[in-house]
Amino acid sequence: MEDKDNVEESEQNDLFEHYNFVADAGQTLLRIDKFLLARIESTSRNKIQNVITAGNVLVNDNVVKANYRVRPLDKISLVMPYPPRETEVLPENIPLEIVYEDDDVLVINKPAGLVVHPGYANYTGTLVNALVYHFGNLPSSSELAYRPGLVHRLDKNTSGIMVIAKTEIALSSLAKQFFDRTISRKYHALVWGRPKQDDGIIEGNVGRSHKNRKIMDVFLPDSGIGKHAITHYKMEKPLGYVSVVECKLETGRTHQIRVHMKHLGHPLFNDDSYGGDKILKGLPTANYKRFVQNCFALIPGQALHAKTLEFTHPKTAERMKFTSELPQGYLDIIEKFERAELTT
């Protein structure tokens, strides 16, 4: 059983699924929604039609409308959200820092320390509880009034920008953008040490550690273990024994940045799951030890912030970009290392 600090996952792949079908050679002409409804369990015609409206259904690599009739040997693919979990989520009046909101999407700046989804040891006080309260003004006919449209997550102690869908069509559209990797996500991480190269690509499958199932590990791309993962990084600011690094996700796996940076030899500062909560670089003095421990105390966990998020609006097709500033504790740590003028 996983502990409360590792329940949250930063991947979105467990939030939606991809289907592929090939129509039989003897297939009679049949509306695409009826064809899919007969082949996908735990769904409804309304959900299928929302997915079609969002442009998530392709036939022979072309987007189709709901009145399309399936023909023999048609190749059909679609992306749609998983059915909701059968758990009751109670609304809670938890303040949200709303960056943007309209009838289709909500963009928030999540604080570190807030769990996204209810789970073991975190049944209340989560972002989802807050969203259910906030979405109380949605029409009662909307399923998302009771099940917020999550298309990605942030770990409990990771702060920053998140987008949430307010309609089924927006949920389907954003899910497909994540699946197609057309959503751009950039994070700022404070890591121990300075990478040998100021920019680079970390590529390695991410999967559960064989030694500790509560954390992730990196495996060879051709190992067949874990899921393919790619992180692009570049130096933002060297600070002696630590560095601020920008990480851009090409994929979104559980703890991807945290485990990839550890794999590179530079764990995130104060990351207790991946060894960053120990003094990994610096001076063997009592004063330096106190200095680092004082810095650790300024943030609740790993120094990781989802700084920018860019996506295409599900209704208007406008390309939208949102940016959030680093939390004060994070900024205070950077300032302390700058003032200390520490060198490696």
N, C-alpha and C positions, 0 to 999 in steps of 0.2 A: 504494500500500500504506500502511495506517495505522500510526502509531507506537503504542508500547505504552501511552502515557498516554491514548489516545483510542479504544482498542478497546472498553472497557466502555461500555455504554449504560444509561441510567437509565429506559428505557422498558420496558414489559412487552408491548407489542403484537406483538413478534416471537417471543413465547413461546407464544402460542395463536392460534387462528383461529376465524372465525365462518362458519357455513354457512347457506344458505337454500335450501330446496327447495319446489316445488309439485308435488303428486302429479298424474299425468295424469288426464284425465276418465274414462279406461277402467281406472284402477287397480283391481286385485282386492285383496281384504282380505289384508293382509300384516303380520306383526309388525314393529314399528317398528325393532327391532335389525337384522332381516334387510334391511329397506328401506334403512337407512343404510349397512350393510356393503357393499351392492352399489353405492353411490354415492360412497363416500369411499375414496380410495387410501391405501396405506401405513398401514392400521389393522387391527384385529382385533375379533372379536366381544366379547372380554373388555373391550377398551378402550371399545367402544360401550356395553356394559352398565354400566361404571363411570360413564360420562358421564351415562347415564340415571338411575342411582342417585343421583348428585349433584344431580339436578334441573336439569340443563343442557339438556334437550331439551324444546322447546315445540312443541305442535301447536295451531294456531289460537290462539296466545298463552296456552295452558294447559299446565302441567307434566304430563307423562304418565309412566306406568310402562312397564316392559319388555314387558308383555303387551298393550300398546295395538296395535290393528290399523289400519294406515293405510287411509284411505278416499279416494275420488276427490276431487281438488282440495284436499286438506288442505294447509295452509301449515305447513311444518316449519322450525324454526331451532334451532341448537345452537352451543355454544362448547366447544372441546376443545383440549388441548395439542397443539402440533406434535410430530411424531415426533422422537425424539432424534437428535442428530448422530452420524454414524458415526465417532466418534473415541474411542479408549480413554482413560479418565481413571484415573490411578493414585492409590490412596489415599495420603495423606500425613498424618502425625501433627502437624497444625498446631493449636495451642490455639484454642478457640472460647470466646467469652464468651456463655454460654447464659443467656438471660433467662427462658425458659419452654420446657418440652418435655413432650409426652405421646405417645400412640401415633399421633397423626394429624398434628401440626404441631410445628415447631421454630421458636422465635423467638430471634434472636441480636442482639447489638450489634456490628456490623462496625466494625473500626478503619479509620481512614484509611490508605491505602497498600496495602490488600489488594485485589487484583483478584478479581472475582467468578467469571468463567468463563475457562477456558483459551482462548487464542487466540494470534495472532501475537506473538512475543516473550514470551509468558506461558503456556508449556505446563505449568509446574509452579508450586507455591507459591500456588495460588489457593484461593478459598473452596470451590469445587467439589471440589478435591482433598481439602480438609479434611473436607467433608461425606461424601464417599465413605468415608473412613476412619471417621468417626463413625457412619455408617449400616451399618458392617460387622456390627452386631448385628441388623439387620433380617432377616426371613426371606429365604433365598436365592431364594425364588419371587417376591419383590418386585422389579420392575424398578428401583424407586427406590433399591435398595441399591447400584446401579451408576450411576444417573442421577438425582441429587437433583432434587426437584421445585421448580424455580425458577419463581416467578410474577411476580417483578419483580427489578430489579437496582439497584445503586448504583454510581456511577462509582468508579474506583480510589481517588481521594483524598477521597471523600465518606464520612463515618462515619455510624453510626446503626442504627436498628432495621430488621431484615428478617425476613420470615416465609418458611419453607420447608415444603413439603408432604412428608409421610412415607408417604402412600398415594396410589394413583391417584385414589381418590374425593376425597380432600382436595385433590389437585392440580386436579381438574376444578372443584370447588366454589370454590376461591380464584381460579382463572382467571376464572370467571364473575363473581365479585364485583368483580374488577378491571375486567372488560369493562363491567359494569353501573355502575361508579363508585360502588359502595356501600362500598368500603374508603376510610377517611379517612387521609390522610397529611399531616403537618405537618413542615416543616423550619425550622431557624433558619439564617439566612445573615447573614454579616457583609459589608456592602457599602460601597463608597466613596460618600461624600456622604450626603445626606439627601433622600429623595423629597419633591417639593413637597407631595404629599398623604400623610397618615400611613397611609392605607389605600386600596386600590384594586384594580382587576382589570386584568391584562395579557392581552390576547387577540390572537393572531397566529399564523399557521401556522408550524410549525417544520420545517425541512428542511435538507439539506446545502447549505453555502455554495457559490455558484458560483465564488468566488475561491479557496477552500481547502476541499477535500473532507474534511479531517480535523476540521472544526468545523461547527457548525450556524449557521443564520441565521434571521431572522424575516421572513415574507412576509405580504402582505395576505390576510385570510381568504377573499376571493373570487378569489385569484390562481390557484388550482388547483395551486399549488406547496407541497410539504410537507404536514404533517398538522395538523389543527385542534388548537390548544392553548390552555388557559386556566389562568392562575395567579392566585390571590388572595393579596394581601400586606397586612401591617399592621405598623406600627412597634412594635418591642418596646423599644428603648433607643437614643436618639440619643447619640453619643459624639464630637461635634465633627465631625471630618473623615470619620468612618465611622459606620455605624449597624447595629444588630442588627435584622433584619427577619424576621418569621415569614411563611413562604410555604406556602400550602395548594394542593396540586395537585388540579385538577379532571380533568385528563388527565395522561398520563404519557409524555412524548416524550423523545427523546435530548437530554440536557443542558438540559432545559426551563427550569429555574430559572436556570441560568447564562446562557443566551442571552436569556431574557426580561428579567432584571434589567439586562443590558448594553443591551438595546433600550430600556429605560426610562431609561438614562443612568447606571446605578449598578452597574457590574460587581462581582462578588464579589471580596473581598479576597484577594490572592495567587492569582488564577485566571490561569494562564499561557496558557490557550487563548483567553481573552476580554479580555485587556488589564489584568486586575486585579493583575498582578504588577509593575505600574509605579506610581509615586507619582502618583495622579490628583488628590488634594486635599491642601492643607497649605501649610507654610511653605517658602520657598526658601532653607533654611539647611542647613549640613552636619550640624548636630545632629539636625534633624528627619529628614534622609535616613537617618542611622544608626539613629535610633529606629524608623523604618518597616522598614528592612532587618532589624533585630533581631526585629521582630514577624513578618516573613515567615519567618524561620528557625525559628519555633516550631511551624509546621505544614507538612506535606509538599506541600500544594497549596491549592485553593480552600477557603475557610472556609464549609463547608456541612455541616450535620448533620441527619440524619433523626431528628427528636426524638420524634414520636409516630406510632403506627400502630394503627388500630382496624379490626377485622374480625369477622365472624360465624364462630364455630367450625364447621367442616364437619360435625361429628358431633352436637354437643350443641345447636347453634343459639344458644349463648350469645354475646352481644356482648362482645368482649374488647378491652381497650385497654392498650397498652404504651408506656412512656416511658423515655427514656434521657437521662442528663446529658451536657452538652457535654464534649468531651475537654479534658484539662488545658491543652494548648497553646492551644486556642481561648479558654478562660477566662483564661489568662495575658495574651493579647492584649487582651481586653476590660478587664482590670484595668489594664494599662499605659495605655490610652487614657483610662480614668477618672482615674487618678492624674495624667496629664499635663495634664488640664483644658484641652484644646485647643478652640478655638472657631473657627467659620467666619466 
